Amino acid sequence: TATVSIQYYANDEQPYEIANWYHLDNVRENPDDEFVLIDDLDEKTDGYDAVASESANDEQGFDPIENFEGTLDGDGYSIEQLTIDRPGQTNVGLFGDNDDAGGAVIENFQLEDVDITGDEYTGGLAGRIGADIVQNVSVSGDIEGTGGSYTGGVIARPVSVNMDNQIVFTGDVEGPSTVGGISGRTSGDTQIGNSYTQANVTGSTAGGILGFTSTADSDFENLYAAGEVNASTAGGIAGKAESGDTFEDVYWDIEVDGAPSDLIGSGSPQTEGDTEGLTTEEMQGSTAEDNMNFDWADTWQTVSGDYPVFQWQAGVAGDADEL
């Protein structure tokens, strides 16, 4: 580990505190260490123009952080207005290619109103990461992959990543091939659970949650998707799935314009519990509790006139009273 000075971060010992865009950018200098956000980062935060704006880095925006294998704890804060415009670069997102690093823990923050463009392996949080834990993370904005195979709202290609804990994408995600609201294609034993998207997804093979599953048997449970899926092979939850995969208690809104009628566009995975398309009315407000087999006591929260959210998003804990 390199010697760290207070100029790099807001303090001089781990976990290193991130209070501005310069601090976030300097995570790349110590990619196996521990970091924590201590404030929201947005366009008014010191360093935005130089690090994360559309004019930063010769008008390419933020430079993705590579080979991260440390810990980033957002502590509930948000990173807002992150811009990346690198249509000729692979592995694009807040993090780039961390597949060979492994062991990272990325948790407890929101990426809000991002505008990210890259080539193959483009996602909001990461292009490609491996053997990591990603939890309590939400991404909102526009994600576009201009070439190659995989584009995802959160991670384009997670490799053996534990994503079974409150992952969210809202916005638009588009690519030429395999595209998903959360992941373009999973790899290894990546699991996605207790997650949702409210997104418009466009690709050749696309799904509300993921484009294509891994060849390794994987479980996908407690999910919902609401939005248009524009693809030749389109599924409410996944574009394609392998026969060894299991989908359990997953739902999608069949009344949204452009929503697929089927769970999977192509493939014959295993299904357990509820796996069905629901009407908008069945998925919104207090009626969601009657139609979606989720943990309403400790994890999920109904919202009057809208789709469910997680309790940390609603500002409640252990209480499923309707907002």
N, C-alpha and C positions, 0 to 999 in steps of 0.2 A: 504494500500500500504506500502510495506517495505521501510525503509530508504535506499536511494540510494547514493552510493559514486561514485566519479569520476573513481574509479577502475573498476566499473561495466560497465560504458559507457564512451563515449568521453566527456561528459559534465555532469552537476549535476542538470539539470532541464528538464522538458518535453517541446518538444519532445526529448527523449533521443537519442543521436547520436550514430550510429553504424559505426565504422571505421575499425573493425577487427572481426575475428571469435569469439574471447572471448566475445565481446560485443553482437554479435548475439546469442550466447549460453546463455547469461545471460537474454535474453528476458523472459525466463521461470520464472525468479525470480519475475517479476512484470507483469503478463500476462494481466492486465487490463489497462496498461498505453500506452502512445503514443511513437512511435519510428520512426526514419528516417535514412535511409542510407545516408552516406556522401561520400562514395567511393565504387568502385567495390571491391568485395571480391573474391579472387581466390587462387590458390595453393601457391602463393608467399606472401600472406597476413599473418600477424602475427596470430598465433593460428591455422592455417590450419591442421598441423600434429596432434595436440592434440584434435581438435574438429570435423573436417569434412573429414579427409583423410580416406583411406581404413584401415589404422592401428589404427585409433582413437577408443577409448572406447573398448579395447580388440578386435580389428579388426571387430567391428560392425559398424564403421563409426558414422555419426552424430546421436545424440539422439533426436528424434522428440519432438517438443515443444507441451505440452499438455495444454488444457483449456485456449487457448488464446482468449481474448475478448476485446483487445485493438485495436490500429491502427498501422499498419506497412506501411509506405510510402517509397517506394524505390527511389523516386525522380529521376527515370530514370537510376539508377545504376543496376549492375548485380551481382548475386551470382553464382559463377562458380565452377565446379568440386566438387559439393556436392556428397558425397558417403554415402550410407546407405546399409548395408548388414545384414538384420535381418529377415531371411526367416521364423522364427518361431514366429514372433511378429505381432499382428494385429495393425491397425491404424498407418500406416507408411507413412512418407513424411516429408517435412520441418516442417509441423505441423502434429500432430498425431490425437488424438480424441478431437475435439472442439465442438462436437454436442451439449452438454449440456451447453456450455458456452454462445455462441451466442453474437451478437452485434459487432463482429470484422469488421474492414475495412482493407483489404489487397490490395495494389495497387501500380502500377507504377514501376515495376521492372521485370528483366528477370532472370529466373533460367536457366543457360546454362550448357550444357554438364554434366548433372547429371547422376548418376548410382545408381538406387534405387531398392532394393529388399525387399519385405516384404510378410506377409501372407495375410489374408483377410483385405480389406480396405487399399489398397496401391495406392498412387498417388504421383505425382511429388511435387505438392504444399502441399497437405494434404490428409490424409486418410479419415477423416470424419469431416465435419464442419457444423454448423447450424445457420440459421438466420443471415448470414453475407453478406457483400458486397465484391465481388472480381472483380476488374476491372484493365484493362491495365496491364495484367500479361501474360508473355510468359514462356513456359517451353520447353527445348530441352534436348534430351538424351534418356536413356533406362530405362523403368519402367517395373518391373516384379512382379506379385503377384504369390505366390507359392501355395496358397490354399484359400478356402473360396469362397465367391461369387463375390466380386466387385473389379475391378482394373481400374484405369483411368489415363490418361496422366497428368491431372492437379489435379482433386479431385476425389477420388474413389466414395464417397457417399456424395454429397452436399444435405443438408436438408433445404429447404426453403431459398436458397441462391440466391441473385441477381447476375447473371453472364451475364448480358445483355450489356456488354461493353468491347469488344476487348480482348478476351482470345485466346491464341495461344498455340498449341502443335506441335512440330516437332520431329520426332524420331521414336522409336519402343516402343509399349506397349503390354504386354502379360500377360495372366492369364488363369486359368483353366475354368472359368465360364463366367460371364457377364463383358464385357470389352468395353471401348470406348476411342477414341482418346482424349477426354476431360474428360468425366465422365463415370464410370462404370454403375451406376444407379442413377438417380435423385430421390429425395424424397420431399414430400411437394410441395409447389408451386415454386420450383426452375425454373428459366427461363434462357435459354442460347441464346444469340443473338450477332450479330456483332462479330463473332468468326470464326476461321478456324483451320484445322489441315492439315499437310503434314506428314502423319504417316502410318506405317504398324501396323495393329491391329490384334491380335490373341486371340481367346477365343472360347467358345462354342456358345455363343450369343454375337455378336459384331457389332459395327458400327463405321464409320469414326469419328463421333462426340460423340455418346454415345451408351452404350450397351442396356439399357432398361430405359424407362421413368417412372415417378412417377404415382401412381394411381390417384393423383390429376390432374385436367386439367391444362396443361402447354403449353406455347407458345415457339416455336423455330423458329427464323427468322434471315435472313441475315447471312447465314452460308455457308461454303464450305469445302469439304474434298477431298484430293488427296492422294491416297495410297492404298495399298493392305489391304483387310479385309479377314482374314482366319478364318472362323467359319462355323459351320453347319447351324446356323441361322444368316445370314449376310445381312446388309443393307448398302447402300452407306453413309447414315447419321445415322441411328439407327438400332440396331439389332431387338428390339421389341418396339412397341409403343401402348399406350392405345387409345381407340376410342375418348376420350375427348380431346386429344392433338391436337394442330394445328401447322403445318409446313408451313412456308411462305418464299418464295424467298430463297430456299436452293438448293445447287448444289453439284455434285460430279463428278470426272473425271472417265468416263466409259472406257477409253482407257488404264489406268494403269493396268499392269499385276496383276490379282487377285482382281480387283475392282468389287464389286457387280453390277448387272444390275438394281436392284431395290432400291428405296429410303429407304424402311423399309423391314427388313427380315421377320417379322411377325407382324400382326396387321393392323388395318384400321383407322388410325388417319385422322383428317380433314386436307385438304390442301388448301392453298390460294396463289395467285400470281404464281410465277414460282417455281416448284419443279421438277427438271429434271436433268438427267445425261447429261453431255456435253463432247465433245471431248477435248483433251488437247489443241488443237489449239484455240478452242472457249473460253477456260478459261485463256489463257496466252496472255501477251502483250496487246496492245491497243484494240484488239478485245474483251477482257473481258468486256469492258464498254458496248458493244452492246448486250451482252448475259447474263449478270448478273445484276439484278436489285438492285444494291447497291448505297449507298450515296458516289458518286465519288468526290463530291465537298468538303466535309468536313471530311470524315472518311477513305475511301479506296484510294489506289494508285496502278495504273498499273505498271508493271515492264517488260521491254523488254525481251522477251524470257523466262518469268517465270510467276508464279501465282501471284495474287494480294497480297499486304501487307497493313498494316495500315500506315497512313501517319507518325505517330510517329516513325515507324520502318524505313521508307524511309528518314526521316530527312526533311520532308516538311510539310507544314500546309496550308490548304485551296487552294491547287493547285494540279490539277489532271493531269498535263502534264506528259507524259511517261518518266520514268527515262532512 
